[in-house]
Structure formats: structure tokens, C-alpha cells
Amino acid sequence: MKSKAFTRVISVAILLVVIVSIFAGCSPKFESGAFGRHYRGACFEVYSLYAGVKSSADTFTKDDVTLDFYYGLYDIDDDDPSCSIVSGYDDYFFAIYVYTEIRTSMPQIYFQKIVEDYQNVENAHFIKEISREESLSEDYAYQIRPILGLKYNHHESLTLPQDLFTDRRGFIHIAVVAINTSKDTSLPYIISNGYIVDIDYEFLDDNMLQLS
């Protein structure tokens, strides 16, 4: 009997080691933003918006810094998945930008911002836009689970432009923002709120850089 019990204990121990090894092997080498129950980034007047990046590597050539970009534009369990609209405006959509100018200790600098052309914002690289209708589809939802935390329905590959890496050591912010718009075409756009993902980088030589 002791032999059988001992065998079972050994079997369970081996199984646990295998499971831990599998999860360790699946762990990203680089991660930033809102995942699980961990949040690295900054938000400003967020109604329901989260984002994050992951990668199996943390070193890249400067011309191919490609990350898995996750973002959720509303909570799937929310009865009213909508973004607050600025007074005097009719609608909103979302946009993704990459910034390199201001640390997230002052995230409000990015928001409550009036712009004439949302695709040409000062000190920002415009990546893409997502319409309100598309953003409210289940594809762009996230879920906050009681124990495991955030789970995103959507992620995509994002390659950071090479010209962002201007210094030997620096930082980059990827932001998902809500942009308010009006039927009155004389009114400018307003970047009202959003979520920022922090990324620090450092060049290892003239071509390779490391993210942290």
C-alpha cells in the first residue's frame, strides 16, 4: 500500500512539474499594459478601455519591432457599452497612436485635446482607427474575470515604426483613445480619453534594441 501511495505522490509531483513547465514556456518574455490582474500603464477618464502588448522576445532589430497588441474597447458584461461623449458632440470612434514625447506621469497631456486632423496629431504616429459600430462588436470586448482578471477578445500584430527609436535609450507609449466627433463640421475633433501602454527601450548595439 505504501508503495502505491508513494507512486501516486511521485506521479502527482511529476504532473505538477510538467504543468508548471508548460505555463513557464508559454510566458511572454516581454509584457506591458493590462493583463490578468497586473496593470502597467496609465489611464485618464477611462470609461471602459484597456490595452497591452506581449512578445515572446524582448530583443529586436530596430527595423522589426513587432508585438502582439491586445485591446478591449468595452466590458462584455456591461449593460451599456458606450463611451462618454463630450458635451456638444454627437458621436465618437477610436484611434491608435504611438507617442514618444511625454512620460505617462502626465497622461492628461494626451487627452482632452482638440485637433483639426486626427490623423496628423503633433508628436504622435497615427496607426489606425476603429469605428464606433465596429468597436461595439464582441470582437473588441474584454471580460474582467474574478480570479484571473482581464481577458481580451481581440489582438493583432503591431510593428513599431523604426523612426520612433531616435535615442540610445528612450520610451514609447502606445495609446488607444476615444475621439469625439460632431455632425457640425466646423467643430474640431476632441481626443477625450484612453489607455496608454508603457514601453522602455535601450539599444544594445547599432542595430539591436531591448524592450523593458
C-alpha contacts under 8 A as a table, 3 or more apart, distances in Angstrom:
res1	aa1	res2	aa2	distance
1	M	4	K	5.15
1	M	5	A	6.18
2	K	5	A	5.06
2	K	6	F	5.96
3	S	6	F	5.08
3	S	7	T	6.10
4	K	7	T	4.99
4	K	8	R	6.22
5	A	8	R	5.10
5	A	9	V	6.28
6	F	9	V	5.10
6	F	10	I	6.24
7	T	10	I	5.13
7	T	11	S	6.09
8	R	11	S	4.99
8	R	12	V	6.14
9	V	12	V	5.20
9	V	13	A	6.14
10	I	13	A	5.03
10	I	14	I	6.13
11	S	14	I	5.15
11	S	15	L	6.17
12	V	15	L	5.02
12	V	16	L	6.19
13	A	16	L	5.15
13	A	17	V	6.26
14	I	17	V	5.09
14	I	18	V	6.22
15	L	18	V	5.09
15	L	19	I	6.19
16	L	19	I	5.09
16	L	20	V	6.09
17	V	20	V	5.19
17	V	21	S	6.04
18	V	21	S	5.05
18	V	22	I	6.16
19	I	22	I	5.13
19	I	23	F	6.33
20	V	23	F	5.25
20	V	24	A	5.98
21	S	24	A	4.99
21	S	25	G	5.98
22	I	25	G	5.11
22	I	26	C	6.32
23	F	26	C	5.03
23	F	27	S	6.26
24	A	27	S	5.22
27	S	56	S	7.55
28	P	31	E	6.40
28	P	54	K	6.16
28	P	55	S	5.44
28	P	56	S	4.66
28	P	57	A	7.25
29	K	54	K	7.73
29	K	55	S	6.05
29	K	56	S	4.91
29	K	57	A	5.21
29	K	58	D	5.84
30	F	53	V	7.99
30	F	54	K	5.58
30	F	55	S	5.14
30	F	56	S	6.50
30	F	57	A	6.23
30	F	58	D	5.27
30	F	211	L	7.14
30	F	212	S	6.85
31	E	52	G	7.44
31	E	53	V	5.70
31	E	54	K	4.41
31	E	55	S	6.54
32	S	35	F	7.99
32	S	39	Y	7.73
32	S	40	R	5.75
32	S	41	G	7.40
32	S	52	G	5.57
32	S	53	V	5.44
32	S	54	K	6.65
32	S	197	V	6.44
32	S	198	D	6.44
32	S	199	I	6.92
33	G	38	H	7.84
33	G	39	Y	5.51
33	G	40	R	4.48
33	G	41	G	5.29
33	G	50	Y	7.98
33	G	51	A	5.88
33	G	52	G	3.84
33	G	53	V	6.28
33	G	196	I	7.66
33	G	197	V	4.96
33	G	198	D	6.79
34	A	37	R	7.56
34	A	38	H	5.91
34	A	39	Y	4.27
34	A	40	R	6.05
34	A	41	G	7.33
34	A	50	Y	6.32
34	A	51	A	5.74
34	A	52	G	5.22
34	A	150	L	7.25
35	F	38	H	5.43
35	F	39	Y	6.35
35	F	52	G	6.80
35	F	149	G	7.17
35	F	150	L	5.58
35	F	151	K	7.27
36	G	148	L	5.37
36	G	149	G	4.22
36	G	150	L	4.72
36	G	151	K	6.87
37	R	147	I	7.99
37	R	148	L	6.44
37	R	149	G	4.71
37	R	150	L	6.65
40	R	197	V	6.94
40	R	198	D	6.91
41	G	104	T	7.37
41	G	195	Y	7.42
41	G	196	I	5.51
41	G	197	V	4.73
41	G	198	D	5.34
42	A	104	T	6.14
42	A	105	S	7.92
42	A	107	P	6.59
42	A	195	Y	6.07
42	A	196	I	5.22
42	A	197	V	6.90
42	A	198	D	7.94
43	C	46	V	6.12
43	C	107	P	6.85
43	C	193	N	7.76
43	C	194	G	6.03
43	C	195	Y	4.61
43	C	196	I	6.14
44	F	107	P	6.52
44	F	108	Q	6.20
44	F	111	F	7.30
44	F	193	N	5.76
44	F	194	G	6.13
44	F	195	Y	6.96
45	E	192	S	7.94
45	E	193	N	5.54
45	E	194	G	7.26
46	V	49	L	6.12
46	V	193	N	5.71
46	V	194	G	5.75
46	V	195	Y	7.10
47	Y	83	C	5.98
47	Y	84	S	6.82
47	Y	193	N	7.97
48	S	73	L	6.28
48	S	74	Y	5.07
48	S	75	D	6.36
48	S	81	P	7.80
48	S	83	C	7.25
49	L	71	Y	7.62
49	L	72	G	5.83
49	L	73	L	4.81
49	L	74	Y	5.96
49	L	75	D	7.99
49	L	176	V	7.91
49	L	194	G	6.59
49	L	195	Y	6.34
50	Y	71	Y	5.66
50	Y	72	G	5.40
50	Y	73	L	6.79
50	Y	176	V	7.97
50	Y	195	Y	5.82
51	A	69	F	7.50
51	A	70	Y	5.47
51	A	71	Y	4.03
51	A	72	G	6.32
51	A	176	V	7.23
51	A	195	Y	6.52
51	A	196	I	7.34
51	A	197	V	6.72
52	G	69	F	6.03
52	G	70	Y	5.19
52	G	71	Y	6.38
52	G	197	V	5.96
53	V	67	L	6.26
53	V	68	D	5.47
53	V	69	F	4.54
53	V	70	Y	5.93
53	V	197	V	7.57
54	K	67	L	5.99
54	K	68	D	5.17
54	K	69	F	6.69
55	S	58	D	6.84
55	S	66	T	8.00
55	S	67	L	5.46
55	S	68	D	6.05
57	A	60	F	7.52
58	D	210	Q	5.55
58	D	211	L	5.27
58	D	212	S	7.24
59	T	208	M	6.78
59	T	209	L	5.57
59	T	210	Q	4.30
59	T	211	L	6.38
60	F	64	D	6.46
60	F	65	V	5.62
60	F	208	M	5.60
60	F	209	L	5.53
60	F	210	Q	6.45
61	T	64	D	5.48
61	T	65	V	6.57
61	T	207	N	5.55
61	T	208	M	4.52
61	T	209	L	6.27
62	K	65	V	6.14
62	K	162	Q	5.88
62	K	165	F	7.45
62	K	207	N	5.75
62	K	208	M	5.94
62	K	209	L	6.37
63	D	161	P	7.40
63	D	162	Q	5.20
64	D	159	T	6.61
64	D	160	L	7.48
64	D	162	Q	7.60
65	V	159	T	5.51
65	V	160	L	5.63
65	V	161	P	7.92
65	V	162	Q	7.91
66	T	157	S	6.64
66	T	158	L	5.46
66	T	159	T	4.11
66	T	160	L	6.39
67	L	157	S	5.79
67	L	158	L	5.28
67	L	159	T	6.35
68	D	155	H	6.51
68	D	156	E	5.73
68	D	157	S	4.84
68	D	158	L	6.25
69	F	155	H	5.31
69	F	156	E	5.30
69	F	157	S	5.93
69	F	158	L	6.07
70	Y	152	Y	6.63
70	Y	154	H	6.02
70	Y	155	H	4.20
70	Y	156	E	6.63
71	Y	140	Y	7.22
71	Y	142	Y	7.88
71	Y	152	Y	6.51
71	Y	154	H	6.29
71	Y	155	H	6.44
71	Y	176	V	7.84
72	G	75	D	7.53
72	G	140	Y	5.19
72	G	141	A	5.01
72	G	142	Y	5.03
72	G	152	Y	5.95
72	G	153	N	7.22
72	G	154	H	6.86
73	L	135	S	6.25
73	L	136	L	7.40
73	L	140	Y	5.70
73	L	141	A	5.77
73	L	142	Y	7.25
74	Y	78	D	7.51
74	Y	81	P	5.58
74	Y	82	S	7.29
74	Y	135	S	7.95
74	Y	136	L	7.13
74	Y	140	Y	7.11
74	Y	141	A	5.08
74	Y	142	Y	6.26
75	D	78	D	5.24
75	D	81	P	6.68
75	D	141	A	5.73
75	D	142	Y	5.18
75	D	143	Q	5.65
75	D	144	I	7.44
76	I	81	P	7.59
76	I	138	E	7.21
76	I	141	A	5.34
76	I	142	Y	5.76
76	I	143	Q	5.71
77	D	143	Q	6.86
78	D	81	P	5.66
81	P	136	L	7.05
82	S	136	L	7.81
83	C	92	Y	7.68
83	C	178	A	7.64
85	I	89	Y	6.47
85	I	90	D	7.10
85	I	91	D	6.67
85	I	92	Y	6.97
85	I	180	N	6.50
86	V	89	Y	5.63
86	V	180	N	6.75
86	V	192	S	7.31
88	G	182	S	7.75
89	Y	180	N	6.49
89	Y	181	T	5.88
89	Y	182	S	4.85
89	Y	183	K	7.82
90	D	180	N	7.49
90	D	181	T	6.27
90	D	182	S	5.01
90	D	183	K	6.73
91	D	180	N	5.81
91	D	181	T	5.35
91	D	182	S	6.30
92	Y	131	S	7.91
92	Y	132	R	6.28
92	Y	178	A	6.46
92	Y	179	I	5.28
92	Y	180	N	4.22
92	Y	181	T	5.48
93	F	129	E	7.32
93	F	130	I	6.08
93	F	131	S	4.90
93	F	132	R	4.71
93	F	135	S	7.80
93	F	178	A	5.79
93	F	179	I	5.41
93	F	180	N	6.73
93	F	181	T	7.86
94	F	129	E	5.58
94	F	130	I	5.03
94	F	131	S	6.38
94	F	132	R	7.04
94	F	135	S	7.61
94	F	176	V	6.89
94	F	177	V	5.53
94	F	178	A	4.56
94	F	179	I	5.79
95	A	126	F	7.67
95	A	127	I	7.46
95	A	128	K	5.73
95	A	129	E	4.13
95	A	130	I	6.07
95	A	176	V	5.85
95	A	177	V	5.47
95	A	178	A	6.58
95	A	179	I	7.11
96	I	126	F	6.33
96	I	127	I	5.37
96	I	128	K	5.50
96	I	129	E	6.32
96	I	174	I	7.24
96	I	175	A	5.65
96	I	176	V	4.64
96	I	177	V	6.40
97	Y	124	A	6.10
97	Y	125	H	5.37
97	Y	126	F	4.70
97	Y	127	I	5.50
97	Y	128	K	7.59
97	Y	174	I	5.89
97	Y	175	A	5.26
97	Y	176	V	6.64
97	Y	177	V	7.95
98	V	124	A	5.64
98	V	125	H	5.03
98	V	126	F	6.75
98	V	127	I	7.35
98	V	172	I	6.86
98	V	173	H	5.57
98	V	174	I	4.53
98	V	175	A	6.20
99	Y	102	I	7.48
99	Y	123	N	6.28
99	Y	124	A	4.78
99	Y	125	H	6.50
99	Y	172	I	5.85
99	Y	173	H	5.00
99	Y	174	I	6.40
99	Y	175	A	7.59
100	T	123	N	6.99
100	T	124	A	7.30
100	T	164	L	7.01
100	T	171	F	6.22
100	T	172	I	4.81
100	T	173	H	6.22
101	E	123	N	6.37
102	I	106	M	7.25
102	I	107	P	8.00
102	I	109	I	7.86
103	R	106	M	6.31
103	R	107	P	7.39
103	R	171	F	7.89
104	T	107	P	4.77
104	T	173	H	7.96
104	T	196	I	7.54
104	T	198	D	7.51
106	M	109	I	5.94
107	P	110	Y	5.75
107	P	111	F	7.18
107	P	196	I	7.83
108	Q	111	F	5.07
108	Q	112	Q	7.16
109	I	112	Q	7.76
109	I	113	K	7.70
110	Y	113	K	6.58
110	Y	191	I	7.79
111	F	191	I	5.47
111	F	192	S	5.38
111	F	193	N	5.53
111	F	194	G	7.40
112	Q	190	I	6.41
112	Q	191	I	5.53
112	Q	192	S	4.71
112	Q	193	N	6.91
113	K	190	I	5.53
113	K	191	I	5.13
113	K	192	S	6.80
114	I	188	P	6.38
114	I	189	Y	5.81
114	I	190	I	4.59
114	I	191	I	6.49
115	V	118	Y	6.00
115	V	121	V	6.94
115	V	188	P	5.87
115	V	189	Y	5.26
115	V	190	I	6.17
115	V	191	I	7.55
116	E	188	P	5.06
116	E	189	Y	6.02
117	D	120	N	5.45
117	D	121	V	6.76
117	D	188	P	7.99
117	D	189	Y	7.40
118	Y	121	V	5.76
118	Y	126	F	7.99
118	Y	189	Y	6.94
119	Q	126	F	5.58
120	N	124	A	7.47
120	N	125	H	7.68
120	N	126	F	6.96
121	V	124	A	5.48
121	V	125	H	7.48
121	V	126	F	7.59
130	I	134	E	6.36
130	I	135	S	6.16
131	S	134	E	5.20
131	S	135	S	6.01
132	R	135	S	5.04
132	R	136	L	6.34
133	E	136	L	5.50
133	E	137	S	6.92
134	E	137	S	5.43
134	E	140	Y	7.80
135	S	139	D	7.84
135	S	140	Y	5.66
135	S	141	A	7.94
136	L	140	Y	6.69
136	L	141	A	7.35
137	S	140	Y	5.93
137	S	141	A	7.07
138	E	141	A	5.12
138	E	153	N	7.45
139	D	153	N	5.57
139	D	154	H	5.81
140	Y	152	Y	7.66
140	Y	153	N	5.99
140	Y	154	H	5.53
141	A	152	Y	6.56
141	A	153	N	5.77
141	A	154	H	7.36
142	Y	150	L	6.78
142	Y	151	K	5.53
142	Y	152	Y	4.44
142	Y	153	N	5.79
143	Q	149	G	7.78
143	Q	150	L	5.67
143	Q	151	K	5.20
143	Q	152	Y	6.63
144	I	148	L	7.85
144	I	149	G	5.00
144	I	150	L	4.53
144	I	151	K	6.42
145	R	148	L	5.42
145	R	149	G	4.54
145	R	150	L	6.15
145	R	151	K	7.34
146	P	149	G	6.00
152	Y	155	H	7.38
160	L	164	L	7.39
161	P	164	L	5.79
162	Q	165	F	6.00
163	D	166	T	6.39
164	L	172	I	7.73
165	F	168	R	7.84
165	F	170	G	7.47
166	T	170	G	7.93
167	D	170	G	5.99
168	R	202	E	5.90
168	R	203	F	5.46
169	R	200	D	7.75
169	R	201	Y	5.75
169	R	202	E	4.30
169	R	203	F	6.38
170	G	200	D	5.90
170	G	201	Y	5.48
170	G	202	E	6.52
171	F	198	D	7.40
171	F	199	I	5.57
171	F	200	D	4.22
171	F	201	Y	5.81
172	I	198	D	6.36
172	I	199	I	5.11
172	I	200	D	6.27
172	I	201	Y	7.82
173	H	196	I	6.10
173	H	197	V	5.44
173	H	198	D	5.03
173	H	199	I	6.10
174	I	196	I	5.63
174	I	197	V	5.11
174	I	198	D	6.94
175	A	194	G	6.70
175	A	195	Y	5.59
175	A	196	I	4.35
175	A	197	V	6.28
176	V	194	G	5.43
176	V	195	Y	5.50
176	V	196	I	6.67
177	V	191	I	6.66
177	V	192	S	7.27
177	V	193	N	5.60
177	V	194	G	4.01
177	V	195	Y	6.56
178	A	191	I	5.87
178	A	192	S	5.75
178	A	193	N	5.49
178	A	194	G	6.01
179	I	189	Y	6.52
179	I	190	I	5.51
179	I	191	I	4.43
179	I	192	S	5.94
179	I	193	N	7.75
180	N	189	Y	5.76
180	N	190	I	5.07
180	N	191	I	6.34
180	N	192	S	6.68
181	T	187	L	7.91
181	T	188	P	7.43
181	T	189	Y	5.34
181	T	190	I	6.94
182	S	185	T	6.54
182	S	187	L	6.65
182	S	189	Y	7.72
184	D	187	L	5.88
185	T	188	P	7.47
199	I	211	L	6.69
199	I	212	S	6.35
200	D	211	L	5.63
200	D	212	S	5.19
201	Y	209	L	6.59
201	Y	210	Q	5.48
201	Y	211	L	4.45
201	Y	212	S	6.15
202	E	209	L	5.44
202	E	210	Q	5.35
202	E	211	L	6.69
203	F	206	D	6.89
203	F	207	N	7.39
203	F	208	M	5.85
203	F	209	L	4.00
203	F	210	Q	6.24
204	L	207	N	7.62
204	L	208	M	5.47
204	L	209	L	5.22
204	L	210	Q	6.84
205	D	208	M	5.48
205	D	209	L	7.11
